Amino acid sequence: MSKLTSQPAWQDLSQLAATLKDQHMRDWFAADPARAERMQADAAGIFLDYSKNRVTDEVMTALMALARAQGLEAHRDAMFGGDAINNTENRAVLHTALRNFSGQPVPVGGEDVMPEVMATLDKIEAFTASVHSGEHTGYTGKRITDVVAIGIGGSFLGPKIMTEALKPYTHDAVKVHFVANVDGCHIHDVLQTLDHEQTLVVMSSKSFSTQETLQNTLSAKAWFLNAGGSQQDIARHFVAVSSNISAATEFGIAEENIFPMWDWVGGRYSLWSAIGLPISLALGFTHFKRLLEGAHEMDNHFKTAPLENNVPVIMAMLGVWYRNFFEAQSHVLLPYYHYLRGLPAYVQQLDMESNGKQVTQNGDPVDYPTGPIIWGSEGTNGQHSFHQLIHQGSGVIPADFMLPLTVPNQDDTHHAMLASNCFGQTQALMQGKTFEECYADLERQGLDEAERVRLAHHKTMPGNKPSNTLLFEQLDPFTLGALVALYEHKVFVQGVVWQLNSFDQWGVELGKVLGNQVLDGITGKRDSSEFDRSTEQLIARFRQSNAQR
Ligand SMILES: O=P(O)(O)OC[C@H]1O[C@H](O)[C@H](O)[C@@H](O)[C@@H]1O
């Protein structure tokens, strides 16, 4: 038995789960009119209603006891304090320092990182202003009108999805295009619409060694040179964000055009660093800073609120409840806001790259399920497709519904329908529809007894399906910052409970290494017989088809 599964609170939760499995939330709501008012919390402008979960007060108490027993508060303080909690890479985990406006120092290895964080923010601000004002021009003196942001993983998803989510705040000086995939269609589609004299390329790679990003940047460089730019003009058109300054300069990026980041910023937490430069270029620095301020407000809440009222902690522990005691394999995110449609993909990287682990920090195999599959898409679209499985599938899929109460340029009719669908879905999931209710409907329709019984079985919805509802006034930059930080801390808490190192990603690293080796096989630099037979034959087929072209 591991430390986690032998905790008294774990044993309590196990027993509670067994008892509660036959109880229905519908009955809890009927018996307890104060349930909804009690099971809610607020943080940084985000309201959480978690009353539609299969929990009682006793369960919540045991969940918080489990979090405490696993040392959550000490781990949280160690993260904020700059301890090297990423113990396989011996690194601090300090994305919170990137949005630290408290004026307090944050030491790493005895040195305060805040001066360089603030200096980099100043550099982002000044560069954004000079591009927007037209002071920074292309090599022919024309204004920069388009930015191509090249990166992948955390160096792409954060900037792209935040920019998309904040569309109503877009600055009209430049249009930002994102390119991630090494599939050449992407970069070629983007570049073919652009004028090289007015295009700025922002190449974002923390390691400066990611194949996709290096290749896409080389293609952009070739495009620029072929279109008439010269080698020395590159300095006006290419900037990089990286923690590997020497590799970036070697690649040909002028040192003054490199925005630094640091090894204590994990890729999936990097949008708050200079990796967020495309966000600043797309929206203006003021909005970028508000995004950081919203995240900082959530950090303060996470640091100081009692666990019982702590929104990230509540959401994390509910996730643990379903993953470990209800065999939930996945967790669905359902933003009811078109511009927020990318959030599930963002949280997918954040959560699955962090907690997709099978050993504890000490290297011992876990004897309990860890990170769930994260998925989802915008409402209401999913209601007409995959929600079926959430309503009537055989497993439990906890859901996070989220909705801005007001939207810019509001069309009241559309927004009321959007909200009604969001709330209606959570209600349907919770209540379900009983066999008797379905039978009565069919009786009213005049069906005979046998048909009523036959069809009622199919129409019955068990309900008792858990969901959280997150509401906020508007999805402005501050609120979005808070929302993303909320999920970061949720994932952190779960990692602590499951005793994982949530900050490395060796599985992903292996993919990078093998991809490069196979490329050598394809290009003939490595003998294909070094690979397994399956891979060898795939390479052979690829080489054969391409040799014939
Ligand atoms: O920024 P880069 O070094 O190019 O890395 C880009 C991405 O690479 C890997 O796949 C990591 O798992 C991600 O966390 C990272 O964001």
The ligand as an SDF file (V2000), in Angstrom:
LIG
                    3D

 16 16  0  0  0  0  0  0  0  0999 V2000
    9.6520   25.6480  -26.3970 O   0  0  0  0  0  0  0  0  0  0  0  0
   10.2630   24.4030  -26.8890 P   0  0  0  0  0  0  0  0  0  0  0  0
   11.5680   24.0920  -26.2130 O   0  0  0  0  0  0  0  0  0  0  0  0
   10.4050   24.4190  -28.3890 O   0  0  0  0  0  0  0  0  0  0  0  0
    9.3400   23.2190  -26.5360 O   0  0  0  0  0  0  0  0  0  0  0  0
    8.0370   23.0810  -27.0340 C   0  0  0  0  0  0  0  0  0  0  0  0
    7.3370   21.9570  -26.3290 C   0  0  0  0  0  0  0  0  0  0  0  0
    8.2060   20.8400  -26.4370 O   0  0  0  0  0  0  0  0  0  0  0  0
    7.9230   19.6760  -25.7250 C   0  0  0  0  0  0  0  0  0  0  0  0
    7.1460   18.8710  -26.5050 O   0  0  0  0  0  0  0  0  0  0  0  0
    7.4400   19.8900  -24.3260 C   0  0  0  0  0  0  0  0  0  0  0  0
    6.8740   18.7400  -23.8330 O   0  0  0  0  0  0  0  0  0  0  0  0
    6.4770   21.0430  -24.2300 C   0  0  0  0  0  0  0  0  0  0  0  0
    6.1840   21.2970  -22.8550 O   0  0  0  0  0  0  0  0  0  0  0  0
    7.0770   22.2330  -24.8640 C   0  0  0  0  0  0  0  0  0  0  0  0
    6.2280   23.3300  -24.6990 O   0  0  0  0  0  0  0  0  0  0  0  0
  1  2  2  0
  2  3  1  0
  2  4  1  0
  2  5  1  0
  5  6  1  0
  6  7  1  0
  7  8  1  0
  7 15  1  0
  8  9  1  0
  9 10  1  0
  9 11  1  0
 11 12  1  0
 11 13  1  0
 13 14  1  0
 13 15  1  0
 15 16  1  0
M  END
$$$$
